[in-house]
Amino acid sequence: MGPVFRPAPLLLVVLALSACGVSESKGTVGGTLPSCANAGSAVDLPDDLSKLPLPTGSVIDHTRKDAAGNAIYGGYVAGDVKGAKDYFERELPKAGYEVGEGDSEDHEAEMEFDGNGAEARLKVHDVDGCPGALTLEVATT
């Protein structure tokens, strides 16, 4: 009788996970906004947000004040929550902003950031009935 092949336990775990289709989703961000987003014309950002990196195809199309008088800039981003979250975590520091606390769920992600004279919080959220589009709000504090 010849030698018996016994695969290493770690190899068996890797093979089992591969067979189950377990993989890390990379997410998507940027590109053309779906027409169902109904994005308007772009508005200008203030100087302290002028370096805010936005994925290709994004538009900030409105502004308002919250109850405390803070300015909120809103618009749309093409992609999904994971892709947008990863994009902002990677690109904000490159633009001179420091990323602070944040959280993420299936349909939304939020994070604080500051730098370039700004203290702000951004939030992306799925657009109901419009796959591939996210709302984006940037609130200054």
C-alpha positions in Angstrom: 0.0 0.0 0.0 1.4 3.5 -1.0 1.5 6.7 1.0 -1.9 8.2 2.1 -2.5 11.9 1.2 -3.8 13.9 4.2 -4.4 17.6 3.3 -3.5 20.1 6.0 -6.5 21.3 8.1 -6.0 24.9 7.0 -6.1 23.9 3.3 -9.4 22.1 4.0 -10.9 25.2 5.5 -9.8 27.4 2.6 -11.2 24.9 0.1 -14.5 24.7 2.0 -14.9 28.5 2.1 -14.1 28.8 -1.6 -16.7 26.2 -2.4 -19.3 28.3 -0.4 -18.6 31.3 -2.4 -17.3 33.4 0.5 -15.6 36.5 -0.8 -15.1 40.1 0.1 -17.3 42.5 -1.9 -15.3 45.4 -3.2 -18.3 47.7 -3.9 -18.6 50.2 -6.7 -18.5 54.0 -6.9 -18.4 56.6 -9.6 -19.6 56.7 -13.1 -22.9 57.8 -14.6 -25.7 58.5 -12.3 -28.9 56.6 -13.1 -31.6 59.0 -14.5 -33.9 57.9 -11.6 -31.7 59.9 -9.2 -33.1 63.2 -10.7 -30.0 65.1 -10.0 -30.2 68.9 -10.5 -27.6 71.4 -11.5 -24.4 71.6 -9.4 -24.0 74.2 -6.6 -20.7 75.6 -5.4 -19.2 74.3 -2.2 -17.7 76.8 0.3 -13.9 77.3 0.5 -13.5 74.8 3.4 -15.1 72.0 1.3 -13.5 73.0 -2.0 -11.1 70.1 -1.8 -13.8 67.6 -1.0 -13.1 64.6 -3.2 -16.1 63.4 -5.1 -16.4 60.2 -7.2 -16.7 60.7 -10.9 -20.2 61.6 -11.9 -21.2 62.9 -8.5 -23.2 66.1 -8.2 -23.9 68.4 -5.2 -27.2 70.0 -6.3 -28.7 71.6 -3.2 -28.0 73.2 0.1 -30.1 73.9 3.2 -29.6 74.8 6.9 -30.5 72.4 9.7 -32.3 73.5 12.9 -29.0 74.5 14.5 -28.1 76.7 11.5 -25.4 74.3 10.1 -25.1 74.2 6.3 -25.9 70.9 4.6 -24.9 70.2 1.1 -26.7 67.4 -0.7 -26.6 65.5 -3.9 -26.0 62.2 -5.5 -23.2 59.6 -6.0 -23.3 56.7 -8.4 -22.5 53.3 -6.8 -23.2 51.4 -3.7 -22.7 52.1 0.0 -19.6 50.0 0.5 -17.9 51.5 -2.6 -18.7 55.0 -1.5 -17.6 54.4 2.1 -14.3 52.9 0.9 -13.8 55.8 -1.5 -14.2 58.5 1.1 -12.1 56.7 3.7 -9.3 56.5 1.1 -9.6 59.9 -0.7 -10.4 62.3 2.1 -6.9 62.0 3.7 -5.3 62.5 0.3 -7.2 65.8 0.0 -6.0 67.0 3.4 -9.0 65.9 5.5 -8.7 63.7 8.6 -11.3 61.0 8.9 -12.9 60.6 12.3 -15.6 58.4 13.7 -18.2 56.8 11.5 -20.4 53.8 11.0 -21.9 51.7 8.2 -24.9 49.6 7.7 -26.4 47.9 4.6 -28.1 51.0 3.3 -26.1 53.9 4.7 -22.7 55.0 5.9 -21.6 58.0 7.9 -18.2 59.5 8.8 -16.9 62.6 10.4 -13.9 64.5 8.9 -12.0 67.7 9.4 -9.3 69.7 7.7 -8.8 72.5 5.3 -10.8 74.7 7.7 -13.8 72.4 7.8 -15.4 70.2 10.5 -18.0 68.1 8.8 -19.9 64.9 8.7 -20.9 63.0 5.5 -23.6 60.5 4.9 -24.4 58.3 1.9 -27.7 56.4 1.7 -29.4 54.2 -0.9 -32.0 55.8 -3.1 -35.2 53.8 -2.8 -36.3 52.5 -6.2 -33.1 53.7 -7.9 -30.4 51.0 -7.9 -26.9 52.3 -8.4 -27.6 55.8 -6.9 -26.9 57.1 -3.4 -27.8 60.4 -1.7 -24.9 62.3 -0.3 -25.1 64.8 2.5 -22.2 66.8 3.8 -23.1 68.8 7.0 -20.7 71.4 8.3 -20.5 71.9 12.1 
